[in-house]
């Protein structure tokens, strides 16, 4: 006589548990990928807005009048003005820098984010910037009272005014110009020896490893390439391959 089975066997239960575990693993992996994609998209949107403000300010220097007895002196004075108004290191701030930067310098601390904090001060000193960014894009990550723009992973977004050694390896539109021989837009008479160099704004990406050296051995350098923050690539390429920059949007 056949008896009716009322329960699963141990083997059947183990198979069900294994299948559920596999499905949960696939689901979790998919959620992580989707989460990273959303964070990356948010980061690109933030950097795109920052690029708009920074490049607007940078381009305006082509029309700024500066003193000088000749073209070389005027170029040197223009470079000094750029460094004072768009510093990427505290020592570049001068007495004639915008008041917002002078006030921020009084609160500075020795940390790893000076260019991120200065980027915030530069951009937020521009018209319409106040309403362009949400609270999710701004944070004081080191608690020193000075805000930074942050990426989708909550990491500060960095800024280099003259990244003369930077090569992102992605052949982005800006990088193609910067790494070529295009003339310096601020030197129409070609009295200097530098080609076009454009500010670099970058996120560390999902690994949160910067991968770009912020070398400031001579922060008062008067021109791109004569010192200051170079933006050299790290010896660990895996650190910067996932960086998100305004050069590869």
C-alpha positions, 0 to 999 in steps of 0.5 A: 500500500502506498503512503502519502509523503507529507514532507520534503526530504533533506536532499530536496531542502538542501537543493532549495536552499542552494537555489535560493542562495544562488538567486540572492547572490545574483540579485545582490550582485545586480543591485551593486552594479545598478547602485554603482551605475547610479553613483557614477551617473550622479558624479558625472552630472556634478562634474559636468556642472562644475566644469561649466562654472570653472571653464566659464571663469577660466575662459574669461581670462582671455579678456581680462586686462592686466598691467605690463610693459610688454606681452611677456609681462602681461602674460606673467601677470595674467598667470599670477592672477589666475593662480590667485583667483583659481588656486588649487593650493592654499599658498597660492592665495594672495592679498588680492585674491577674492575675499571668499578665498581669504576668509577660507584660508583663515580656517584651513587645516593641514589635510588631504583635500585643499584643492577640493575645498578651494574648488568649492570656494571658487565655484560658489563665489560665482553667480548662480552657483548657489542654486546649481547644486543639491545637498547631496553634492556638498559635504564637509568630509573632514569636519574642518568647517570647509565644504567640498563637492563630493561624488556619488561615493561621498568622496571629495572632488578634486581640482587642478588648475594647470595639470600639465603632466596629466594624461588620463589615457582615455583620449577624451576631447579635452585631453586630445587638445591638452596633450597636443600642440594647440596654442595657449589661448592666453598667449596669442603672441606666443611669447611663452613656451606652453600649449593649451592646458585646461583645468582638471576636475576629477572624482576618484571613482568607485575605488576611492583611490585618487591615482593622480599625484597632487604635487605642490612643490612650488605652489607659487609657480607663475605658469603651467609646467614651472612647478605647482600641482602637476597632476602626474599619474600614479604608478598604480594605473588601476587607481586612476582608470576608474577616475571620472573627470571633466576631460572624459565626460 
